[in-house]
Amino acid sequence: MKAGSGLASGRHASPELAAEAVRLALTNAGDERADQVILFLSQDFGRIAQTSLLAAARASGCMEVSGSTTQGVFTERGWEIDLPAAAALVFSGSAPARSEGAAGICFSRHGLLPPDRLAMQLHAG
């Protein structure tokens, strides 16, 4: 399995920043596509989170994108708290498959879980 991270920031929050963070993470992982992406967006992305996730999925070549919005974002190469920013962690290669009964990580806004997650027995996150 390969992993890499990327951090992108700019004057305005945009889906392109999310895609740039993913492309940097793929470059740092030494791969062209990901099997999974964990994306962290600064709070500036609140209104465009959905389009930013779509941009990250397109840039990574996968649909397994998860993450959250937060006050600031960071990677091992730096951090950003004052500007709109996106940080991505990508995994590629032979990632272990998750069994059906395994706990899933769930991120949500304002402490609310999506209705389909409430029906699941195991939660983490």
C-alpha positions as CSV (number, residue, x, y, z in Angstrom):
1,M,0.0,0.0,0.0
2,K,1.2,3.5,-0.8
3,A,0.1,6.7,1.0
4,G,0.8,10.4,0.5
5,S,-0.5,13.7,1.7
6,G,-1.0,17.1,0.1
7,L,-1.8,20.6,1.3
8,A,-3.2,23.4,-0.9
9,S,-4.3,26.9,0.2
10,G,-5.5,30.1,-1.6
11,R,-7.3,33.3,-1.2
12,H,-10.7,31.8,-1.8
13,A,-12.2,28.4,-1.0
14,S,-12.8,26.5,-4.2
15,P,-13.2,22.9,-5.5
16,E,-9.9,23.4,-7.4
17,L,-8.1,23.7,-4.0
18,A,-9.4,20.3,-2.9
19,A,-8.4,18.8,-6.3
20,E,-5.0,20.3,-6.0
21,A,-4.5,18.9,-2.5
22,V,-5.4,15.4,-3.9
23,R,-3.0,15.8,-6.9
24,L,-0.2,16.8,-4.6
25,A,-1.0,13.8,-2.3
26,L,-0.9,11.4,-5.3
27,T,2.4,12.8,-6.4
28,N,3.8,12.4,-2.9
29,A,2.5,8.8,-2.9
30,G,4.1,8.1,-6.3
31,D,0.8,7.0,-7.9
32,E,-1.7,8.3,-10.5
33,R,-4.9,7.2,-8.8
34,A,-6.1,6.5,-5.3
35,D,-8.2,3.7,-3.7
36,Q,-9.2,6.0,-0.8
37,V,-9.0,9.7,0.0
38,I,-9.4,11.4,3.4
39,L,-10.0,15.1,2.8
40,F,-10.0,17.8,5.4
41,L,-11.3,21.2,4.3
42,S,-11.1,24.5,6.3
43,Q,-14.4,25.9,7.5
44,D,-14.4,28.3,4.5
45,F,-15.6,25.3,2.4
46,G,-18.9,25.0,4.3
47,R,-21.1,26.0,1.4
48,I,-19.1,24.3,-1.3
49,A,-18.2,21.1,0.5
50,Q,-20.2,18.8,-1.9
51,T,-18.6,20.2,-5.0
52,S,-15.2,20.1,-3.4
53,L,-15.7,16.4,-2.6
54,L,-16.7,15.8,-6.2
55,A,-13.5,17.6,-7.4
56,A,-11.4,15.5,-5.0
57,A,-13.1,12.3,-6.4
58,R,-12.4,13.3,-9.9
59,A,-8.7,14.2,-9.2
60,S,-8.1,10.9,-7.3
61,G,-9.9,8.6,-9.7
62,C,-11.9,7.0,-6.9
63,M,-15.3,7.5,-5.2
64,E,-14.2,6.6,-1.7
65,V,-13.7,10.1,-0.4
66,S,-14.4,10.9,3.3
67,G,-13.3,13.6,5.7
68,S,-14.6,16.8,7.4
69,T,-14.4,20.5,7.7
70,T,-12.3,22.0,10.5
71,Q,-10.8,25.3,11.8
72,G,-7.4,24.6,10.3
73,V,-5.7,21.9,8.3
74,F,-2.2,20.4,8.3
75,T,0.1,17.7,6.9
76,E,3.6,16.7,7.8
77,R,4.9,19.4,5.4
78,G,3.0,22.4,6.9
79,W,-0.3,23.8,8.2
80,E,-2.8,26.6,7.4
81,I,-5.1,28.3,9.7
82,D,-5.7,31.8,8.3
83,L,-6.5,31.0,4.6
84,P,-8.9,28.6,2.9
85,A,-7.1,25.3,2.7
86,A,-7.5,21.6,1.9
87,A,-5.4,18.7,3.1
88,A,-5.7,15.3,1.5
89,L,-4.4,11.9,2.5
90,V,-4.5,9.3,-0.2
91,F,-4.1,5.5,-0.1
92,S,-3.4,3.4,-3.2
93,G,-2.3,-0.1,-3.9
94,S,-3.6,-3.2,-2.2
95,A,-5.6,-1.8,0.6
96,P,-7.2,-4.4,2.9
97,A,-11.0,-4.8,2.3
98,R,-13.3,-3.9,5.2
99,S,-15.5,-6.7,6.3
100,E,-19.3,-6.1,6.3
101,G,-19.5,-6.3,10.1
102,A,-16.6,-3.9,10.8
103,A,-17.2,-0.5,12.4
104,G,-17.3,2.4,10.0
105,I,-16.0,5.9,10.5
106,C,-18.6,8.5,10.1
107,F,-18.1,12.3,9.9
108,S,-21.1,14.6,10.1
109,R,-22.0,18.2,10.6
110,H,-23.4,19.7,13.8
111,G,-23.2,16.4,15.7
112,L,-25.9,14.7,13.5
113,L,-25.4,11.3,11.9
114,P,-27.0,10.6,8.5
115,P,-30.1,8.5,9.0
116,D,-28.7,5.4,7.3
117,R,-25.7,5.5,9.8
118,L,-28.1,5.4,12.8
119,A,-29.3,2.0,11.7
120,M,-25.8,0.6,11.7
121,Q,-24.7,-1.2,14.9
122,L,-21.1,-0.2,14.9
123,H,-19.8,3.3,14.7
124,A,-16.3,4.9,15.1
125,G,-15.8,8.6,14.9
